[in-house]
C-alpha cells in the first residue's frame, strides 16, 4: 500500500547518514538518497515538524559471529553529511544499537511533542532503518518509510525489507508522495 496520509504531528527520522558510515565500501551511489532525505528534512522544518537526525557511534557490547566494523573510528565518523543541512532545532540521537529507540531519549522526545507518526529514511535499509521502523511500530507510532531516501549494501536485503517487511510495519512512499501529503496538510 502506498502512503495515504500524514498525521498532524508527524516527525522525520533520518538514520545514519553520516560521513564515516557512508565512506565504507559497498554502498550503492547515494546522490538520490541524500537529495531525497535533505528534501524531506527541509520540508519538515518548513512545516515546523520535528526532524530527528540519528548517528551511530559504535556497536553494543557482546559477541557476534560476523565480524564487526572498525574498532577505532575516525574523528569525523559520526558527523552528519552536509547535504542534510543540520539545523540547531533538529533533535540529535546518538545510538549504539541498530535501531534508534533503545537506550536513547527518542521515544520521550517524540511523545513530548505529541508525535503520532514517523517517516523513516537513511541507511542501511535492512539494519538501521528497518530496526527503527520495527521499534516505532511496536511503540504504537504510525510508520511511513521513504523508499527512495534509503539504501543498503545488499540489494537483496534492501528489496526484502521493501517488499516483505515494510508493508507489515506501515506504509511506504516516495519522497514526492510524502512531500505532496505534507504540502496538503494544514
C-alpha positions as CSV (number, residue, x, y, z in Angstrom):
1,X,0.0,0.0,0.0
2,X,1.3,3.4,-0.8
3,X,1.3,6.1,1.8
4,X,-2.2,7.5,2.3
5,X,-1.9,10.2,5.0
6,X,0.4,12.0,7.4
7,X,-0.8,12.7,10.9
8,X,-0.8,16.3,12.0
9,X,2.1,15.6,14.3
10,X,4.5,13.6,12.2
11,X,8.3,13.5,12.7
12,X,11.0,12.7,10.2
13,X,13.7,10.3,11.5
14,X,16.9,10.1,9.3
15,X,19.1,7.1,10.1
16,X,22.9,7.1,9.9
17,X,23.6,9.5,7.1
18,X,27.0,10.2,8.5
19,X,30.5,10.6,7.0
20,X,32.1,7.5,8.4
21,X,29.4,5.1,7.6
22,X,28.9,6.4,4.1
23,X,32.6,6.2,3.4
24,X,32.6,2.5,3.9
25,X,32.8,0.3,0.7
26,X,29.8,-1.4,-0.8
27,X,27.0,1.1,-0.6
28,X,25.4,2.0,-4.0
29,X,25.6,5.6,-5.2
30,X,23.8,7.7,-2.7
31,X,23.2,11.0,-4.6
32,X,19.5,10.5,-4.9
33,X,19.1,9.1,-1.3
34,X,20.9,12.1,0.1
35,X,19.0,14.6,-2.0
36,X,15.6,13.0,-1.0
37,X,16.5,12.9,2.7
38,X,17.6,16.5,2.5
39,X,14.3,17.5,0.7
40,X,12.3,15.7,3.4
41,X,14.2,17.4,6.2
42,X,13.8,20.9,4.6
43,X,10.1,20.3,4.1
44,X,9.5,19.1,7.7
45,X,11.4,22.1,9.0
46,X,9.3,24.5,6.9
47,X,6.2,22.9,8.4
48,X,7.5,23.2,12.0
49,X,7.6,19.4,12.3
50,X,10.3,17.5,14.2
51,X,13.4,16.4,12.4
52,X,15.5,13.7,14.1
53,X,19.0,13.1,12.9
54,X,20.4,9.8,14.1
55,X,24.0,8.7,14.1
56,X,25.7,5.5,15.2
57,X,28.9,5.7,17.3
58,X,29.8,2.0,17.5
59,X,28.1,-1.2,18.4
60,X,26.7,-2.6,21.6
61,X,29.0,-5.0,23.7
62,X,28.6,-8.6,23.1
63,X,29.8,-11.3,20.8
64,X,28.6,-11.9,17.2
65,X,29.6,-14.5,14.7
66,X,30.0,-11.9,12.0
67,X,33.0,-9.5,12.1
68,X,32.0,-6.0,13.2
69,X,33.2,-2.8,11.7
70,X,36.3,-0.9,12.7
71,X,37.1,-0.6,16.4
72,X,39.0,2.7,16.1
73,X,36.6,5.1,14.4
74,X,38.0,8.2,12.7
75,X,37.3,11.5,14.4
76,X,34.6,12.5,11.9
77,X,32.9,9.1,11.8
78,X,29.6,10.4,13.3
79,X,29.5,13.8,11.6
80,X,26.3,14.2,9.6
81,X,26.7,14.6,5.8
82,X,26.5,18.3,4.8
83,X,23.6,17.5,2.4
84,X,21.3,17.2,5.4
85,X,21.9,20.9,6.3
86,X,21.5,20.0,10.0
87,X,19.9,22.8,12.0
88,X,20.1,23.8,15.7
89,X,16.4,22.9,16.1
90,X,16.9,19.3,14.8
91,X,16.9,16.6,17.5
92,X,20.1,14.6,17.5
93,X,20.2,11.0,18.7
94,X,23.4,9.0,19.1
95,X,23.0,5.3,19.2
96,X,25.0,2.2,19.7
97,X,22.4,-0.3,18.5
98,X,20.8,-0.9,15.1
99,X,17.6,0.9,16.0
100,X,17.2,4.5,17.2
101,X,14.9,3.9,20.2
102,X,16.8,1.6,22.7
103,X,18.9,3.4,25.3
104,X,18.1,6.8,23.8
105,X,15.6,9.6,24.5
106,X,13.9,9.3,21.1
107,X,10.6,7.9,22.4
108,X,10.3,10.5,25.2
109,X,11.2,13.3,22.7
110,X,8.6,12.3,20.2
111,X,5.9,11.7,22.8
112,X,6.7,15.0,24.5
113,X,5.9,16.7,21.2
114,X,2.7,14.7,20.6
115,X,4.1,12.8,17.6
116,X,1.9,10.0,16.4
117,X,3.6,9.2,13.1
118,X,7.2,8.9,11.9
119,X,8.6,9.0,8.5
120,X,11.9,7.0,8.4
121,X,14.8,7.3,5.9
122,X,18.5,6.6,5.8
123,X,20.9,3.6,5.8
124,X,21.0,0.7,5.9
125,X,17.6,-0.2,4.8
126,X,17.7,-3.7,6.3
127,X,19.5,-2.7,9.5
128,X,19.1,0.8,10.9
129,X,16.0,1.8,9.0
130,X,14.2,-1.5,9.5
131,X,15.1,-1.8,13.2
132,X,13.9,1.8,13.9
133,X,10.7,1.2,11.9
134,X,10.1,-2.1,13.9
135,X,10.7,-0.3,17.2
136,X,8.4,2.6,16.2
137,X,5.7,0.2,15.2
138,X,6.0,-1.7,18.4
139,X,5.7,1.6,20.4
140,X,2.5,2.4,18.6
141,X,3.6,5.1,16.1
142,X,2.1,5.1,12.6
143,X,5.1,4.4,10.4
144,X,5.9,5.6,6.9
145,X,9.0,4.6,5.0
146,X,10.5,6.9,2.4
147,X,11.6,4.2,0.0
148,X,13.8,6.4,-2.3
149,X,15.5,8.0,0.6
150,X,17.2,4.8,1.8
151,X,19.8,2.4,0.6
152,X,21.6,-0.8,1.6
153,X,24.9,-2.5,0.7
154,X,22.9,-5.6,-0.3
155,X,20.3,-5.2,-3.0
156,X,18.6,-8.4,-2.0
157,X,18.1,-7.5,1.6
158,X,17.0,-3.9,0.6
159,X,14.3,-5.4,-1.6
160,X,13.3,-7.9,1.1
161,X,12.8,-5.0,3.5
162,X,10.8,-3.0,1.0
163,X,8.6,-5.8,-0.2
164,X,8.2,-8.2,2.7
165,X,8.8,-6.3,6.0
166,X,7.8,-2.7,5.5
167,X,4.3,-3.3,4.3
168,X,3.7,-5.1,7.7
169,X,5.1,-2.2,9.7
170,X,3.4,0.7,8.0
171,X,3.0,2.5,4.6
172,X,5.7,3.1,2.0
173,X,6.0,6.0,-0.3
174,X,8.4,8.0,-2.4
175,X,9.8,11.3,-1.3
176,X,7.5,13.0,-3.9
177,X,4.4,11.3,-2.5
178,X,5.3,12.2,1.1
179,X,6.1,15.8,0.2
180,X,2.7,16.1,-1.6
181,X,0.9,14.8,1.5
182,X,3.0,17.2,3.7
183,X,2.1,20.2,1.4
184,X,-1.5,19.2,1.5
185,X,-1.6,19.0,5.3
186,X,-2.9,22.0,7.2
